[in-house]
């Protein structure tokens, strides 16, 4: 069974930075696309970024706007999300997720991700 544990959330002022990490266990990490999603109060969960098993990266351009960087370390079974120039609109619970099948196409759809972490809160204050 895949387990994902996020860390690195917290409170930061506008313009600040945070680095989220997600430690995975229970599957062949290097074979799976890993993604980050977020959910703000009263809103649906939305895609932020994903990094395929091949290293190809996809961002949600509208929300990220070049401020976020996703990376993975297959030796450590971790995926990271470096977030810079944070804005109040980035306030949300951030979730790490693993795609349902290995060697997938790197979907942006939450339904294509079968394993989720518990989430980590990111709060950006003005």
C-alpha positions in Angstrom: 0.0 0.0 0.0 1.3 3.4 -1.0 1.9 5.9 1.8 2.6 9.5 1.2 3.6 11.9 4.0 3.9 15.7 3.3 5.9 18.1 5.3 7.0 21.7 5.1 3.8 23.7 5.2 3.3 26.7 7.5 2.6 30.3 7.7 4.5 32.9 5.6 4.0 36.5 4.6 3.3 37.6 1.0 6.4 37.3 -1.1 7.9 34.6 1.1 8.9 31.0 0.2 8.2 27.6 1.4 9.4 24.1 0.4 7.0 21.2 0.6 8.3 17.7 0.6 6.5 14.4 0.2 8.0 11.1 1.3 6.7 8.0 -0.4 6.8 4.4 0.5 5.1 1.2 -0.6 5.6 1.4 -4.3 8.4 1.7 -6.9 8.6 5.4 -6.6 10.7 6.0 -9.7 8.0 4.4 -11.9 5.2 6.7 -11.0 4.2 10.2 -11.9 3.9 12.3 -8.7 1.8 15.4 -8.4 0.9 18.3 -6.1 -2.7 19.5 -5.7 -4.2 22.1 -3.4 -7.6 22.8 -2.0 -8.6 26.2 -0.6 -11.6 26.6 1.7 -14.8 26.4 -0.2 -13.1 25.5 -3.4 -12.5 22.3 -5.3 -9.1 20.6 -5.3 -7.0 21.8 -8.1 -3.9 20.6 -9.9 -0.6 22.5 -9.2 2.2 20.5 -10.7 3.3 17.0 -11.6 6.6 15.3 -12.5 6.5 12.1 -14.5 8.5 9.1 -14.0 10.6 10.2 -17.0 11.2 13.6 -15.4 8.9 15.6 -17.6 7.2 18.3 -15.7 3.8 19.9 -16.0 2.5 23.0 -14.2 -0.8 24.6 -14.0 0.3 27.8 -15.7 -2.5 30.0 -14.4 -2.0 29.3 -10.7 1.8 28.8 -10.6 2.9 31.5 -13.1 6.6 30.4 -12.9 6.8 30.7 -9.1 6.7 27.1 -8.2 9.2 24.4 -9.0 8.5 20.6 -8.7 11.4 18.2 -8.4 11.9 14.6 -7.4 14.7 12.5 -5.8 14.2 8.9 -6.7 17.0 7.8 -4.4 15.1 9.3 -1.5 11.6 8.5 -2.7 10.7 12.2 -2.3 9.0 14.8 -4.4 9.4 18.5 -3.6 7.5 21.7 -4.4 9.5 24.9 -4.0 7.1 27.8 -3.8 8.4 31.3 -4.2 6.8 34.7 -4.3 3.8 33.4 -2.4 0.5 35.2 -2.6 -2.6 35.1 -0.4 -4.3 33.2 -3.1 -1.9 30.3 -2.6 -3.4 29.7 0.9 -4.6 26.1 0.8 -4.1 22.6 2.0 -1.5 21.1 -0.3 -1.6 17.4 -1.2 0.9 15.1 -2.6 -0.4 12.3 -4.9 0.8 9.3 -6.9 -0.7 8.4 -10.2 -2.7 5.2 -10.2 -0.6 3.3 -12.7 3.2 3.2 -13.3 4.6 4.8 -16.4 1.5 6.9 -16.8 1.1 9.9 -19.1 1.3 12.5 -16.3 -2.3 13.5 -15.9 -3.6 16.8 -14.4 -6.8 15.1 -13.2 -7.1 14.2 -9.6 -9.1 11.1 -10.5 -6.0 9.6 -12.2 -4.1 9.8 -8.9 -4.8 6.9 -6.6 -2.8 7.6 -3.5 -2.8 10.8 -1.5 -1.1 12.2 1.5 -2.8 13.7 4.4 -2.2 17.3 3.3 -0.1 20.1 4.7 -1.5 23.6 5.4 0.1 26.6 3.7 -1.1 30.0 4.8 0.0 33.2 3.2 -0.8 36.4 5.0 -0.7 40.0 3.7 
